[in-house]
Each structure stands twice: as structure tokens, then as C-alpha cells.
């Protein structure tokens, strides 16, 4: 019995040794070729694809019912480029690419051919040479793809583009997608730009800040815009191909986009010649609204498109023109009441148009350096120092002694050593009031930030203050009495103390 037990033990040990030997031999086996790419999702990205270069929303392929490692897609491809990815949201992930950069997919289709997959360079992409309806097949088991050209592309479905804003971007604004040139909305679908355009390329979009969105483009690349108008009035709204209009000649243009019918109309208004002088007017300037006392700004010796001025600006608005004519186009901000303050200008974008009558709004009086660039259509403002003397501040309204008479307005006194701070002590009647630095009802006023802000024996319901022309909000005194008011025009606050 003992001998049999020893023999059984040695036999078991031999079997275990043999098993370990087999496992060791398995580890030495070398598999030649690519392993299957296991994924449940596959996407294509590029200007040839429906969703363009948006890595967050690339175009998905469909997994085959017969084989989970085969993905197919059928639909429209633009002329352009594309590559494929397994996941969304990252350009650093591996991409499926052609073995050689620029491998073509066109009317002749592509027989089964190998692809590769890697992250980083070389950033190889397929090149779609002919727009059309294609069938694509990617086999992730054997790393091959094929493509069939099915037919001509469908005519675009024209549905009204619904948006509140439309922008143009091109050589005329240095392709700045973060600050494109905004058009004026005239109706639900009509947008108009009127102003200078430099020779070069341009396209349009309904959102700023990203190139990975559909753009409004000509149907054919290089469609010219010139003295005789635009070569083709129809446009497309797509991520690709990256077609652009060509501005044939620098000039003053009127560009009209009809987003309901997908058409563009252009009109050459005048030759673009830099103005020898700019004239700046407005209540923020020393000369107010008088052309005879307008602030004259000369172009710089080195660049006839750049105008630099340095001097005092009071609180209020201003705009500029190259002719002394209220009916002529003005250089203006792209949006109303664009603020100029110690922080500079809120937006550098500038337009040259007759309307709307938008103006820059100076909220902090002081010495500034303004730079108008009429080629790039930008303005820069540098706050140099505070004003040598404080602007006056006046209070009017039914709550004040002078009522609504600007001639009898109640003057607030500047607080010594506190720039932009004004105070007043006196009787306020029940009623409303607001404050201004210019005795002009059309000028901006200091107002509460919300309607029906109450002043009473308890003080004031809200301390925030705004400087604007509308809405015509006013402080509402509900308790007559003696008050101490302090207005801080730098911090835009008001404080109220009830005395008796």
C-alpha cells in the first residue's frame, strides 16, 4: 500500500510539471499581424463628413448584424478629408487612418485596402475627391476598408436657418472666430452688413468661438464678390467642404443674407479709401455733438488706416465719422453701449454703418488713448489717468426740489480724495429721481439696476446702479424726509441714509 501511494504521488507531480511546461511554451508563442480592434462604436470626422471636424459629435457608423467587428455607413460625403475614431471628445486618442496620407476615395470607389491606427503624427487622412452618396465598409478584424460611389449627391434641402445672430469671418478681420463681424438682423431671416471689406476670403456662421460648426458658404469654392455683385446668389450651410467667397476688390459693400431662401446679395457701394481724418463727437467729448467742435483725429504717419488720439473723455457716449455729416455712416461699436472704462473697451469690434445708432459708452471719466484701425475694424482704449477735475453730477425728478427741469437740477458735490464719488444731503419728496452728468434728456442717466427701487426711512432696497439711456428706471422715494445720498460712479453703487 505504501509503494502504491508513492507511485501515485510521483505520477501526479509529473503531470503538474508537464502542465507548467505547456503554459510556459504558450507564453512564448508570437502572433504575427494586427489583433482585431474590439469596439462597440466607430465614428468618422472631417470636413468631408456630415458633422465636420466636431470631435464631440462625429458621424457614427453602424455595426453589422452579421459581424460585430464590421462597421458600415451609407450617405453623403463632401469633397474633403476624413479619418475615424473609436470614441468622441479627444484628438489625442488613436485614429483609424489610411496607410498613406491623401489616399483618394472617389467615383471609382475603393477596393478592399489596408488601413492603420495610431495616435499623433503622421496625421494621415482619406481625401474624398468627389461629393456624392457613398457606401463605406470598415473591417476591424483584418484592418481593411472599402468604399463604393453610389450616386450623385442629393440637392440640399433648404429649410430656414433660425438664429438671432449671424457673423462673417475672413481676411478683413484676421479670421478671428472669437470676435467675428456681426451683421444687423433686419427681419426673421434677413441679415445685412454694410461697411468696409478688404480683398480676400470670407464665410459666415451663426456662432462664434468654434471652427467645428456648420458655415454658410458658396456652393463652389472661390465664388467672387466684386463691383458687379456676387457670381452666384445661392449658398449652402454645411461643415464642408471649406468653400469660401472671394472679395475681389477692397471696398465698401452691402452684404445681404437671406437665411430663409439660402441666398446672398452683394452691392459695391464705394471704393475703400482710408479717410485722411476722423471726427469724434458725443457727450463724452469736449465738443459734444457739434461738428464745428468735433475732436479731430489724424492718421498715423506709418499707417494710413490707423488713427490714434489721446485726451480727456467724460462720462457719456461717442462715435466717429470721416465726414461731418449726421446722415453718413459712422464708426461704431458692434453692439449698443459698448463700455469704455479703466479696463479698456469691452469689445474691440467696430462697424461702419448708418444704423442702428450704437455708440461707445464711457463709464469712467479720464484721460484715454484711443486707437481706431479702419482696416481691421477694431478699436482699442487705454485708460491713462483720472480726469484733472471731476465731472458735475445732477439729480432731477419729482422727488427733487427742481423737479424735471434740467436748469434747476440738484447738483451733487464730488467727495474730495474719492474719484467718482458724489454726495448730497437734503430733502427728498415722495416721487422719483435719477442722475446725470450731462444736462441732456437723450444722454445716459444713472439709475437703479431694476425698476421700482424704493428709498425710505429704511434706506434703499438695492444698492446697484447702472448708467444707461433705457429703460427709464428711477429711484422711488416712498417716505419724504431729509436724506444723505452717496453715488459711487466707479463702483456703480448708491447708498442712502435717512436723517429725519
Order of alpha helices (4+ residues) and beta strands (2+ residues): alpha-beta-beta-beta-beta-beta-beta-beta-beta-beta-beta-beta-beta-beta-beta-beta-beta-beta-beta-beta-beta-beta-beta-beta-beta-beta-beta-beta-beta-beta-beta-beta-beta-beta-beta-beta-beta-beta-beta-beta-beta-beta-beta-beta-beta-beta
